[in-house]
Amino acid sequence: MGRNFDSHRSRGGGGSQFSQTLSLGVVAALAAAAVYYAKLQYERSLRDDEERRAEEKNRKLGKLPPKTPRGAGGAGKEKTPQTSNVSVASSKKSEARAKARSDSPTKRSPEELSLHAKIEEIDKRGKALFKAKKYLEAAVAFTEALDLIEQAGDSSLSNSLIRQVVTLTNNRSAMYEKGQMPDLALVDCDAILELELGHIKARTRRLRILESQQKWHEALVEVCAMQLKFMQDNRDKLRQGIPVGNPPVAQSKIEQLMTSVLPGEIEAVEAQQKERDASNKGGQRPLPSNYTILQLLKSFGGYNQWMGQAARDGSVESFTKQLDESSSSMTDAERAVLLWKRGRRHAYDGKFDVAKDDFDAASELLEDDAVKAELQDDTSGDNYARILEWAGMAKHLTYNLDGALTYYEECSDIEPTNAELLVKRAGVKTDGGKFDDALELFETALGLDPDAVDAYLHRANLRLMQGDPAKARADLERCLELRPNHLLARLRLATVLMATNDLEGAKRCLDFAERVDPDSSEVHSYRGEMHFAQGDYAAARIEFDKATKCEPTNPAPYVNAALAVMNTPPAAGDSIPDVKEAIRLLETSIEIDPQFHSAYVHLGQLKLSMATDLISARDVIQLYDKGLMFCRTTEELKDICSMRILAVAQVDAATALGMETLNMQ
């Protein structure tokens, strides 16, 4: 359901201080994916370092043979190129260069000395042209030098000449950029990076050009590549907690690129969502979980009344028998009433999927003007209005907001003084992001009934969504003045008090709520959040476990318990928290409620940080894709889209770097 009505979904999505505290955040996910597990391995790395130091000591004492160098003169540190785009870089010549790097340096031949002299002369000419701001002429000069190396053949490609290729190509790339030929500059950058993955000037220039061309995703991939390379080069220091200085790209750059990438991604996802909606009957999406629907229905004052009436009306079987046996003699208006009543009985039994089918079938019969007229002329009850109201609820639950408004508004025309209908219409407006319209409807409802508890309760949730806890608190306190035992209002007030750091006030609210309903899953879940805010993760976990026992279909405490697990210090002898347990809890939350979006956010972050290979990392992207299918608001889309964008960028960057994992252990 939409956030206006769904208390646990709103909290899990980041509505409370608790959820905000636990969220890793968009930017932090980039670093978390690469460093998180490495930091958790700190104790293990210390043991490794002890062994390494002992080995070095024994080697110095002659107890161990010396290490075999990868190549003379430190050549083993050079990167082996895969491919190259510069004119001298066929795959065969790349192999020759790789061989040259691993060979011991030899005395330069007269031919090589002569070649170097010519290259240096041309290089000076190119630099002079650069100083004269004749950039394209300078690029021609650097190309001339590269052609000389090309003509020299594979056998002459020593380490020094290979370094010359990188330097000359970099110089030419810079001239192309300054000469307003960015595509050629990018080609040279790619060629350099094939020879030297960590060439910071080429990567920085590539990033700059991609940004200028508004290729935001490619630019983000480049930033990720720079960050991952930095972490890879400093892996041992990161594992030991040794400061490594500032990363090559500031977080503000990542945020800037995310700001540019995100709108397009959200637009694409929304377009896909519309296509799916169009292919579904009436543009309807899957129903929320039974727990979510029940929480919504209970949030309205008319809940007990209709539940009692549904129980008195009879069983599903009795309605089905009437529909089957009297089908030939029954009018469509009578059939619509029976379908609505059977649907309400299904809702009483907690079978909301079949209840929705009955409400839809009843409302479809109203499309016939004769049926509508017969029901409108029936003065014996309010059947017509109630069919419209429940049809509106069914549409709202499947996020067909336009359809929901149509039925609710027609029902309001019949019952213009029904404040609860106005509140339900306000809920639809809220879910559609039309907050001003929703507030106007709340005001109208309170004008009709100044003691409308439902209006205060649901308007408070809208105030929270608007970031106005003071007004939310005022509405909730008024709600509790009218109904002191209103459990949901008491719990939401506890959330407001936690968000404003009034933990004592929150505790008083929860103590009162527990006296009202000691077996409430929500009470235990909220109390767990309070313990978490105080840093008492063990007590928080106990309350979250109580919440799941009270109501196994409540997804929020599973997510909260997982976060408590990850924040609990490891047990003696362990170096990391119980990650498997945290993953199990998050997966359970998704299993019982596939639409609980915060579970996707946290599970994806955790699995990405633990991924031991890129296949596992790509599985996380598929997890985010699944989560996106169930997003109902723009905020939910932003949460998961942000995580997915960074995951894709990191995987693409790791692939470009030839890395097999994002894990820096």
C-alpha positions as CSV (number, residue, x, y, z in Angstrom):
1,M,0.0,0.0,0.0
2,G,1.0,3.6,-0.2
3,R,3.0,5.2,2.5
4,N,0.1,7.3,3.6
5,F,-1.5,4.2,5.2
6,D,1.2,1.7,5.7
7,S,3.1,2.4,8.9
8,H,5.6,-0.4,8.7
9,R,6.4,0.2,5.1
10,S,6.9,3.9,5.8
11,R,9.3,3.2,8.6
12,G,11.2,0.5,6.7
13,G,11.6,2.9,3.8
14,G,13.5,5.5,5.8
15,G,10.8,7.4,7.5
16,S,12.2,7.2,11.0
17,Q,15.4,8.1,12.6
18,F,16.1,4.4,13.1
19,S,15.9,3.6,9.4
20,Q,17.9,6.7,8.4
21,T,20.7,5.6,10.9
22,L,20.9,2.2,9.5
23,S,20.9,3.0,5.8
24,L,24.3,2.7,4.2
25,G,23.4,5.6,1.8
26,V,23.8,6.0,-1.9
27,V,27.4,7.2,-1.9
28,A,28.5,5.0,0.9
29,A,27.5,2.0,-1.1
30,L,30.4,2.5,-3.5
31,A,33.0,2.3,-0.7
32,A,31.0,-0.4,1.1
33,A,31.1,-2.7,-1.8
34,A,34.9,-2.7,-1.9
35,V,36.0,-2.1,1.7
36,Y,33.2,-3.4,3.9
37,Y,34.3,-7.1,4.0
38,A,38.0,-6.1,4.1
39,K,37.5,-4.2,7.3
40,L,35.6,-7.0,8.8
41,Q,38.6,-9.2,8.1
42,Y,40.9,-6.9,10.1
43,E,41.8,-9.5,12.8
44,R,42.6,-12.1,10.2
45,S,44.8,-9.6,8.3
46,L,46.8,-9.0,11.5
47,R,47.5,-12.7,11.8
48,D,48.6,-12.7,8.1
49,D,50.9,-9.8,8.7
50,E,52.5,-11.6,11.7
51,E,53.2,-14.6,9.5
52,R,54.6,-12.4,6.7
53,R,56.9,-10.5,9.1
54,A,58.2,-13.8,10.5
55,E,58.8,-15.1,7.0
56,E,60.8,-11.9,6.1
57,K,62.8,-12.2,9.3
58,N,63.7,-15.8,8.5
59,R,64.6,-14.9,5.0
60,K,67.0,-12.2,6.1
61,L,68.6,-14.7,8.5
62,G,69.1,-17.1,5.6
63,K,66.5,-19.6,6.8
64,L,64.4,-19.2,3.7
65,P,65.5,-18.8,0.0
66,P,65.1,-15.2,-1.4
67,K,61.9,-14.4,-3.3
68,T,62.2,-14.9,-7.1
69,P,61.7,-11.6,-8.8
70,R,59.0,-11.3,-11.4
71,G,61.4,-9.4,-13.6
72,A,64.7,-7.6,-13.4
73,G,64.8,-4.0,-12.3
74,G,61.2,-4.1,-11.0
75,A,59.8,-4.9,-14.4
76,G,57.3,-7.2,-12.8
77,K,55.3,-4.2,-11.6
78,E,54.4,-3.2,-15.1
79,K,50.9,-4.0,-16.4
80,T,50.5,-6.4,-19.2
81,P,48.4,-4.9,-22.0
82,Q,45.4,-6.8,-23.3
83,T,44.7,-4.8,-26.4
84,S,45.5,-1.3,-27.7
85,N,44.0,1.3,-30.1
86,V,47.1,3.2,-30.9
87,S,48.7,2.7,-34.3
88,V,51.5,0.5,-33.0
89,A,49.2,-1.7,-30.9
90,S,48.2,-4.8,-32.7
91,S,47.6,-7.8,-30.4
92,K,50.8,-9.3,-31.7
93,K,52.8,-6.2,-30.8
94,S,51.1,-6.1,-27.4
95,E,52.5,-9.5,-26.8
96,A,56.0,-8.4,-27.8
97,R,55.8,-5.5,-25.4
98,A,54.6,-7.8,-22.6
99,K,57.7,-10.0,-23.3
100,A,59.9,-7.0,-23.4
101,R,58.7,-5.8,-20.0
102,S,59.6,-9.1,-18.3
103,D,63.0,-9.3,-20.0
104,S,66.1,-7.9,-18.3
105,P,67.2,-4.6,-19.7
106,T,70.0,-4.7,-22.2
107,K,72.4,-2.2,-23.6
108,R,70.7,0.0,-26.2
109,S,71.8,-0.6,-29.8
110,P,72.9,2.2,-32.0
111,E,69.6,1.9,-33.9
112,E,67.6,2.3,-30.7
113,L,69.6,5.2,-29.6
114,S,69.1,6.9,-33.0
115,L,65.3,6.2,-32.7
116,H,65.1,7.7,-29.2
117,A,67.0,10.8,-30.5
118,K,64.5,11.3,-33.3
119,I,61.5,10.7,-31.0
120,E,62.9,13.3,-28.5
121,E,63.4,15.8,-31.3
122,I,59.8,15.3,-32.5
123,D,58.5,15.4,-28.9
124,K,60.2,18.8,-28.4
125,R,58.6,20.1,-31.5
126,G,55.2,18.9,-30.4
127,K,55.5,20.5,-27.0
128,A,56.6,23.8,-28.6
129,L,53.5,23.7,-30.8
130,F,51.4,23.0,-27.6
131,K,52.9,26.1,-25.9
132,A,52.0,28.1,-29.0
133,K,48.4,26.7,-28.6
134,K,48.6,25.0,-32.0
135,Y,47.1,21.9,-30.6
136,L,46.2,19.9,-33.7
137,E,49.6,20.5,-35.2
138,A,51.1,19.2,-31.9
139,A,48.9,16.1,-32.2
140,V,50.3,15.6,-35.7
141,A,53.8,15.8,-34.3
142,F,53.1,13.2,-31.6
143,T,51.5,11.0,-34.2
144,E,54.8,11.3,-36.3
145,A,56.7,10.0,-33.3
146,L,54.3,7.1,-32.7
147,D,54.7,6.2,-36.4
148,L,58.4,5.9,-36.0
149,I,58.0,3.4,-33.2
150,E,55.5,1.5,-35.4
151,Q,58.0,1.3,-38.2
152,A,60.7,0.1,-35.8
153,G,59.0,-3.3,-35.5
154,D,58.4,-5.6,-32.6
155,S,62.0,-6.5,-31.9
156,S,62.9,-2.9,-31.0
157,L,60.1,-2.5,-28.5
158,S,62.0,-2.2,-25.3
159,N,60.6,-1.1,-22.0
160,S,61.7,2.5,-22.6
161,L,60.0,2.5,-26.0
162,I,56.8,1.1,-24.6
163,R,56.8,3.9,-22.0
164,Q,57.3,6.3,-24.8
165,V,54.2,4.9,-26.5
166,V,52.2,5.7,-23.4
167,T,53.7,9.1,-23.0
168,L,53.2,10.2,-26.6
169,T,49.7,8.8,-26.8
170,N,48.8,10.7,-23.6
171,N,50.3,13.9,-25.1
172,R,48.4,13.4,-28.3
173,S,45.2,12.7,-26.3
174,A,45.6,16.0,-24.5
175,M,46.1,17.9,-27.8
176,Y,42.9,16.3,-29.2
177,E,41.0,17.4,-26.1
178,K,42.3,20.9,-26.3
179,G,41.7,21.0,-30.1
180,Q,38.0,20.2,-29.6
181,M,38.3,16.6,-30.9
182,P,37.0,14.7,-27.9
183,D,36.2,11.4,-29.6
184,L,39.8,11.1,-30.8
185,A,41.0,12.0,-27.3
186,L,38.8,9.2,-25.9
187,V,40.3,6.7,-28.4
188,D,43.8,7.5,-27.2
189,C,42.7,7.3,-23.5
190,D,41.3,3.9,-24.1
191,A,44.6,2.8,-25.8
192,I,46.6,4.1,-22.9
193,L,44.5,2.3,-20.3
194,E,44.9,-0.9,-22.2
195,L,48.6,-0.5,-21.7
196,E,48.5,1.0,-18.2
197,L,45.2,0.5,-16.3
198,G,46.2,2.9,-13.6
199,H,47.2,5.8,-15.8
200,I,45.6,8.6,-13.7
201,K,45.9,11.3,-16.4
202,A,44.2,9.2,-19.0
203,R,41.4,8.2,-16.6
204,T,40.9,11.8,-15.4
205,R,40.8,13.1,-19.0
206,R,38.4,10.3,-20.0
207,L,36.1,11.3,-17.1
208,R,36.2,14.9,-18.0
209,I,35.4,14.3,-21.6
210,L,32.5,11.9,-20.8
211,E,31.0,14.5,-18.5
212,S,31.3,17.2,-21.2
213,Q,29.4,14.8,-23.5
214,Q,26.8,14.1,-20.8
215,K,27.5,10.4,-20.9
216,W,26.7,10.2,-17.2
217,H,26.7,6.5,-16.8
218,E,30.0,6.0,-18.6
219,A,31.5,8.8,-16.5
220,L,30.2,7.1,-13.3
221,V,31.8,3.8,-14.4
222,E,35.1,5.7,-14.9
223,V,34.8,7.1,-11.3
224,C,34.2,3.6,-10.0
225,A,37.2,2.3,-11.9
226,M,39.4,5.0,-10.4
227,Q,38.1,4.2,-6.9
228,L,38.4,0.4,-7.3
229,K,42.0,0.8,-8.7
230,F,42.9,3.0,-5.8
231,M,41.5,0.4,-3.3
232,Q,43.2,-2.4,-5.2
233,D,46.6,-0.7,-5.1
234,N,46.1,0.0,-1.4
235,R,44.4,-3.2,-0.4
236,D,46.9,-4.3,2.2
237,K,46.9,-0.9,3.9
238,L,43.1,-0.8,3.9
239,R,42.9,-4.2,5.5
240,Q,45.2,-3.1,8.2
241,G,43.4,0.2,8.8
242,I,46.5,2.2,7.7
243,P,45.6,5.7,6.3
244,V,46.0,5.8,2.6
245,G,45.2,9.4,1.9
246,N,42.3,10.8,-0.2
247,P,40.8,8.7,-3.0
248,P,41.4,9.9,-6.5
249,V,37.8,11.2,-6.8
250,A,35.9,13.1,-4.2
251,Q,32.5,11.8,-3.0
252,S,30.9,15.1,-4.2
253,K,31.8,14.0,-7.8
254,I,30.0,10.7,-7.2
255,E,27.0,12.5,-5.9
256,Q,27.0,14.9,-8.8
257,L,27.1,12.0,-11.3
258,M,24.4,10.1,-9.5
259,T,22.2,13.3,-9.6
260,S,22.7,13.3,-13.4
261,V,22.2,9.5,-14.0
262,L,19.3,8.9,-11.6
263,P,16.4,10.9,-13.4
264,G,17.0,9.0,-16.6
265,E,17.1,5.7,-14.9
266,I,13.9,6.4,-13.0
267,E,12.2,7.5,-16.2
268,A,13.2,4.3,-17.9
269,V,11.9,2.2,-15.0
270,E,8.6,4.1,-14.9
271,A,8.2,3.5,-18.6
272,Q,8.7,-0.2,-18.2
273,Q,6.3,-0.2,-15.3
274,K,3.6,1.5,-17.4
275,E,4.1,-1.1,-20.1
276,R,3.6,-3.9,-17.5
277,D,0.5,-2.1,-16.1
278,A,-0.9,-1.7,-19.6
279,S,-0.5,-5.5,-20.1
280,N,-2.3,-6.3,-16.9
281,K,-6.1,-6.2,-16.5
282,G,-7.1,-2.6,-15.8
283,G,-3.6,-1.5,-15.1
284,Q,-3.6,-3.3,-11.8
285,R,-0.5,-4.4,-10.0
286,P,-0.2,-7.3,-7.5
287,L,-1.8,-6.9,-4.1
288,P,0.4,-6.0,-1.1
289,S,0.9,-8.6,1.5
290,N,-2.0,-9.7,3.7
291,Y,-0.3,-8.0,6.7
292,T,0.0,-4.7,4.9
293,I,-3.7,-4.8,3.8
294,L,-4.8,-5.7,7.3
295,Q,-2.8,-2.8,8.8
296,L,-4.5,-0.4,6.3
297,L,-8.0,-1.7,7.0
298,K,-7.5,-1.4,10.8
299,S,-6.3,2.2,10.4
300,F,-9.9,3.3,9.7
301,G,-12.6,3.7,12.4
302,G,-15.1,1.7,10.4
303,Y,-13.0,-1.5,10.6
304,N,-14.9,-3.2,13.5
305,Q,-18.3,-2.2,12.1
306,W,-17.8,-3.9,8.8
307,M,-16.1,-6.9,10.3
308,G,-19.0,-7.4,12.6
309,Q,-21.5,-7.1,9.7
310,A,-19.5,-9.5,7.5
311,A,-19.6,-12.1,10.3
312,R,-23.4,-11.7,10.7
313,D,-24.0,-11.9,6.9
314,G,-22.9,-15.5,6.6
315,S,-20.2,-17.6,5.2
316,V,-18.5,-17.6,1.9
317,E,-20.2,-20.9,1.1
318,S,-23.6,-19.5,1.7
319,F,-23.1,-16.6,-0.7
320,T,-21.6,-18.9,-3.3
321,K,-24.6,-21.2,-3.0
322,Q,-27.0,-18.2,-3.5
323,L,-25.0,-17.1,-6.5
324,D,-25.0,-20.5,-8.1
325,E,-28.6,-21.6,-7.4
326,S,-30.3,-18.3,-8.2
327,S,-28.2,-17.3,-11.2
328,S,-31.1,-17.7,-13.7
329,S,-33.7,-15.7,-11.7
330,M,-31.3,-13.1,-10.1
331,T,-31.0,-9.6,-11.5
332,D,-27.5,-8.2,-12.2
333,A,-28.1,-5.7,-9.4
334,E,-28.8,-8.5,-6.9
335,R,-25.8,-10.4,-8.2
336,A,-23.6,-7.3,-7.7
337,V,-24.7,-7.0,-4.0
338,L,-24.0,-10.7,-3.4
339,L,-20.6,-10.5,-5.0
340,W,-19.7,-7.5,-2.8
341,K,-20.9,-9.2,0.4
342,R,-19.0,-12.3,-0.5
343,G,-15.9,-10.2,-1.1
344,R,-16.3,-8.5,2.2
345,R,-16.6,-12.0,3.9
346,H,-13.4,-13.0,2.1
347,A,-11.7,-9.9,3.5
348,Y,-13.0,-10.9,7.0
349,D,-11.3,-14.3,6.5
350,G,-8.1,-12.6,5.4
351,K,-8.4,-13.9,1.8
352,F,-7.8,-10.6,0.1
353,D,-6.9,-11.9,-3.4
354,V,-10.3,-13.5,-3.9
355,A,-12.0,-10.6,-2.1
356,K,-10.6,-8.3,-4.7
357,D,-11.9,-10.5,-7.5
358,D,-15.4,-10.3,-6.1
359,F,-15.2,-6.5,-5.7
360,D,-14.0,-6.1,-9.2
361,A,-16.8,-8.3,-10.6
362,A,-19.4,-6.4,-8.6
363,S,-18.1,-3.0,-9.9
364,E,-18.0,-4.3,-13.5
365,L,-21.8,-5.0,-13.2
366,L,-22.3,-1.3,-12.3
367,E,-21.1,-0.3,-15.8
368,D,-24.6,-1.2,-17.0
369,D,-26.8,1.8,-16.5
370,A,-29.8,-0.3,-15.7
371,V,-28.0,-2.1,-12.9
372,K,-26.8,1.2,-11.5
373,A,-30.3,2.7,-11.7
374,E,-31.8,-0.3,-9.9
375,L,-29.3,0.0,-7.0
376,Q,-29.7,3.7,-6.8
377,D,-33.5,3.3,-6.5
378,D,-33.1,0.8,-3.7
379,T,-33.8,2.7,-0.5
380,S,-33.6,-0.3,1.7
381,G,-29.9,0.1,2.3
382,D,-26.6,1.6,1.2
383,N,-25.5,-1.3,-1.0
384,Y,-24.6,0.9,-4.0
385,A,-22.4,3.2,-2.0
386,R,-20.6,0.3,-0.3
387,I,-20.0,-1.5,-3.6
388,L,-18.3,1.7,-4.9
389,E,-16.3,2.2,-1.7
390,W,-14.9,-1.4,-1.7
391,A,-14.3,-1.2,-5.4
392,G,-12.3,1.9,-4.8
393,M,-10.3,0.1,-2.0
394,A,-9.5,-2.8,-4.4
395,K,-8.2,-0.4,-7.0
396,H,-6.2,1.5,-4.5
397,L,-4.6,-1.7,-3.2
398,T,-3.5,-2.6,-6.7
399,Y,-2.2,1.0,-7.2
400,N,-4.7,1.8,-9.8
401,L,-5.0,5.3,-8.4
402,D,-7.2,6.8,-11.2
403,G,-9.7,3.9,-10.8
404,A,-9.7,4.3,-7.0
405,L,-10.4,8.0,-7.2
406,T,-13.3,7.4,-9.7
407,Y,-15.1,5.1,-7.4
408,Y,-14.3,7.0,-4.2
409,E,-15.5,10.3,-5.7
410,E,-18.7,8.8,-7.0
411,C,-19.3,7.3,-3.6
412,S,-18.7,10.8,-2.0
413,D,-21.3,12.2,-4.3
414,I,-23.8,9.8,-2.8
415,E,-22.5,10.4,0.8
416,P,-21.1,14.0,0.8
417,T,-20.8,14.1,4.6
418,N,-18.9,10.8,4.9
419,A,-15.5,12.0,6.4
420,E,-13.9,8.6,6.1
421,L,-14.4,8.6,2.3
422,L,-12.6,12.0,2.1
423,V,-9.7,10.5,4.1
424,K,-9.5,7.6,1.7
425,R,-9.5,10.0,-1.2
426,A,-6.7,11.9,0.5
427,G,-4.7,8.6,0.8
428,V,-5.0,8.1,-3.0
429,K,-3.8,11.6,-3.6
430,T,-0.9,11.1,-1.2
431,D,0.2,7.9,-2.9
432,G,0.1,9.9,-6.2
433,G,2.4,12.5,-4.7
434,K,-0.3,15.2,-4.8
435,F,0.2,16.3,-1.2
436,D,-1.6,19.7,-1.5
437,D,-4.7,18.0,-2.8
438,A,-4.5,15.5,0.0
439,L,-4.2,18.2,2.7
440,E,-7.2,20.0,1.2
441,L,-9.3,16.8,1.5
442,F,-8.1,16.3,5.1
443,E,-9.2,19.8,5.9
444,T,-12.6,19.1,4.3
445,A,-13.0,16.0,6.4
446,L,-12.2,17.8,9.6
447,G,-14.6,20.6,8.6
448,L,-17.3,18.0,8.4
449,D,-16.2,16.2,11.6
450,P,-13.7,18.0,13.8
451,D,-13.3,14.8,15.8
452,A,-12.5,12.6,12.8
453,V,-9.8,10.4,14.3
454,D,-8.9,8.9,10.9
455,A,-8.2,12.3,9.4
456,Y,-5.7,13.2,12.2
457,L,-4.0,9.8,12.0
458,H,-3.5,9.8,8.3
459,R,-2.6,13.4,8.0
460,A,0.1,12.9,10.6
461,N,1.7,10.3,8.3
462,L,1.6,12.8,5.4
463,R,3.2,15.4,7.7
464,L,6.0,12.9,8.4
465,M,6.5,12.3,4.7
466,Q,6.8,16.1,4.3
467,G,9.4,16.2,7.0
468,D,7.3,18.1,9.5
469,P,7.4,16.1,12.7
470,A,6.0,19.0,14.8
471,K,2.7,19.1,12.9
472,A,2.6,15.3,12.8
473,R,3.0,15.2,16.6
474,A,0.2,17.7,17.0
475,D,-2.2,15.6,14.9
476,L,-1.3,12.4,16.7
477,E,-1.7,14.0,20.1
478,R,-5.2,15.2,19.1
479,C,-6.0,11.8,17.8
480,L,-5.0,10.3,21.2
481,E,-7.1,12.9,23.1
482,L,-10.1,11.6,21.2
483,R,-9.1,7.9,21.5
484,P,-6.4,7.3,24.2
485,N,-6.2,3.6,23.4
486,H,-5.6,4.1,19.6
487,L,-2.7,1.7,19.2
488,L,-1.5,2.9,15.8
489,A,-1.6,6.5,16.8
490,R,0.4,5.7,19.9
491,L,3.0,3.8,17.9
492,R,3.4,6.6,15.3
493,L,3.8,9.1,18.1
494,A,6.6,7.0,19.4
495,T,8.2,7.2,16.0
496,V,8.0,11.0,16.0
497,L,9.5,11.2,19.5
498,M,12.3,8.9,18.4
499,A,13.0,11.0,15.4
500,T,13.3,14.1,17.6
501,N,15.5,12.3,20.1
502,D,12.9,12.2,22.8
503,L,13.6,8.5,23.7
504,E,12.0,8.8,27.2
505,G,8.8,10.1,25.6
506,A,8.9,7.3,23.1
507,K,9.4,4.7,25.8
508,R,6.3,6.0,27.7
509,C,4.3,5.7,24.4
510,L,5.4,2.2,23.9
511,D,4.8,1.2,27.5
512,F,1.2,2.5,27.1
513,A,0.8,0.7,23.8
514,E,2.0,-2.6,25.3
515,R,-0.6,-2.3,28.0
516,V,-3.2,-1.9,25.3
517,D,-2.0,-4.9,23.3
518,P,0.9,-6.9,24.8
519,D,0.9,-9.3,21.9
520,S,1.2,-6.7,19.2
521,S,4.0,-7.3,16.7
522,E,4.2,-3.6,16.0
523,V,4.7,-2.7,19.7
524,H,7.7,-5.1,19.9
525,S,9.1,-3.9,16.6
526,Y,8.9,-0.2,17.6
527,R,10.4,-1.0,21.0
528,G,13.3,-2.8,19.2
529,E,13.8,0.3,17.1
530,M,14.1,2.4,20.3
531,H,16.7,0.0,21.7
532,F,18.6,0.2,18.5
533,A,18.6,4.0,18.6
534,Q,20.2,3.7,22.0
535,G,22.9,1.3,20.7
536,D,21.6,-1.7,22.6
537,Y,21.6,-4.1,19.7
538,A,21.1,-7.3,21.8
539,A,17.9,-5.9,23.4
540,A,16.8,-4.7,20.0
541,R,17.2,-8.2,18.5
542,I,15.2,-9.7,21.3
543,E,12.3,-7.4,20.6
544,F,12.5,-7.9,16.9
545,D,12.3,-11.7,17.4
546,K,9.3,-11.2,19.7
547,A,7.7,-9.2,16.9
548,T,8.2,-12.0,14.3
549,K,6.8,-14.5,16.7
550,C,3.7,-12.4,17.4
551,E,3.1,-11.9,13.7
552,P,5.3,-14.0,11.3
553,T,4.0,-12.2,8.3
554,N,5.2,-8.7,9.4
555,P,8.2,-8.0,7.2
556,A,9.6,-5.0,9.1
557,P,11.1,-6.8,12.2
558,Y,13.0,-9.3,10.0
559,V,14.8,-6.4,8.3
560,N,15.4,-4.6,11.6
561,A,16.7,-7.8,13.2
562,A,19.1,-8.2,10.3
563,L,20.4,-4.7,10.8
564,A,20.8,-5.4,14.5
565,V,22.8,-8.5,13.7
566,M,25.2,-6.6,11.4
567,N,25.7,-3.9,14.1
568,T,26.3,-6.3,16.9
569,P,30.1,-6.8,17.6
570,P,31.3,-10.2,16.6
571,A,31.4,-13.0,19.2
572,A,34.7,-14.0,20.8
573,G,36.8,-15.9,18.2
574,D,34.9,-14.4,15.3
575,S,36.1,-11.6,13.0
576,I,32.8,-10.7,11.4
577,P,29.2,-10.5,12.4
578,D,26.8,-13.3,11.6
579,V,26.4,-12.3,7.9
580,K,24.6,-15.5,7.0
581,E,21.9,-14.9,9.6
582,A,21.5,-11.3,8.5
583,I,21.0,-12.5,4.9
584,R,18.5,-15.1,6.0
585,L,16.4,-12.6,7.8
586,L,16.4,-10.2,4.8
587,E,15.5,-13.0,2.4
588,T,12.7,-14.0,4.8
589,S,11.3,-10.5,4.7
590,I,11.2,-10.5,0.9
591,E,9.7,-14.0,0.9
592,I,6.7,-13.0,3.1
593,D,6.3,-9.6,1.4
594,P,7.9,-9.3,-2.1
595,Q,6.9,-5.6,-2.1
596,F,8.9,-4.6,1.1
597,H,11.4,-2.4,-0.7
598,S,13.8,-1.6,2.2
599,A,14.6,-5.4,2.4
600,Y,15.9,-5.2,-1.2
601,V,18.0,-2.2,-0.5
602,H,19.7,-3.7,2.6
603,L,20.0,-7.2,1.2
604,G,21.5,-5.9,-2.0
605,Q,24.1,-3.8,-0.2
606,L,25.1,-6.7,2.1
607,K,25.3,-9.2,-0.7
608,L,27.3,-6.8,-2.9
609,S,29.8,-6.2,-0.2
610,M,30.2,-10.0,0.3
611,A,30.3,-10.9,-3.4
612,T,33.4,-13.0,-4.0
613,D,33.1,-12.8,-7.8
614,L,31.4,-10.7,-10.4
615,I,28.8,-13.4,-11.0
616,S,27.6,-12.9,-7.5
617,A,27.7,-9.1,-8.0
618,R,25.5,-9.4,-11.1
619,D,23.0,-11.5,-9.0
620,V,22.6,-8.4,-6.8
621,I,21.7,-6.4,-9.9
622,Q,19.0,-9.0,-10.7
623,L,17.8,-8.6,-7.1
624,Y,17.4,-4.9,-7.5
625,D,15.6,-5.5,-10.8
626,K,13.1,-7.6,-8.9
627,G,12.7,-4.9,-6.3
628,L,12.0,-2.3,-8.9
629,M,9.1,-4.3,-10.2
630,F,7.3,-3.7,-6.9
631,C,8.1,-0.1,-6.3
632,R,5.0,2.0,-5.8
633,T,6.4,5.5,-5.1
634,T,9.1,7.7,-6.6
635,E,11.0,7.6,-3.4
636,E,11.1,3.8,-3.5
637,L,12.2,3.9,-7.1
638,K,15.0,6.4,-6.1
639,D,16.2,4.1,-3.3
640,I,16.6,1.0,-5.4
641,C,17.6,2.7,-8.6
642,S,20.4,4.4,-6.8
643,M,21.7,1.1,-5.5
644,R,21.3,-0.6,-8.9
645,I,23.1,2.3,-10.8
646,L,26.1,2.0,-8.5
647,A,26.1,-1.8,-8.6
648,V,26.1,-1.8,-12.4
649,A,28.8,0.9,-12.5
650,Q,31.0,-1.1,-10.1
651,V,30.6,-4.3,-12.0
652,D,31.3,-2.6,-15.3
653,A,34.4,-0.9,-13.8
654,A,35.7,-4.1,-12.3
655,T,35.3,-5.8,-15.7
656,A,37.2,-3.0,-17.5
657,L,40.0,-3.4,-14.9
658,G,40.2,-7.1,-15.4
659,M,39.1,-7.7,-11.8
660,E,37.3,-10.9,-10.9
661,T,35.7,-9.5,-7.7
662,L,34.7,-6.3,-5.9
663,N,35.9,-7.8,-2.7
664,M,39.2,-6.3,-1.4
665,Q,40.1,-9.0,1.1
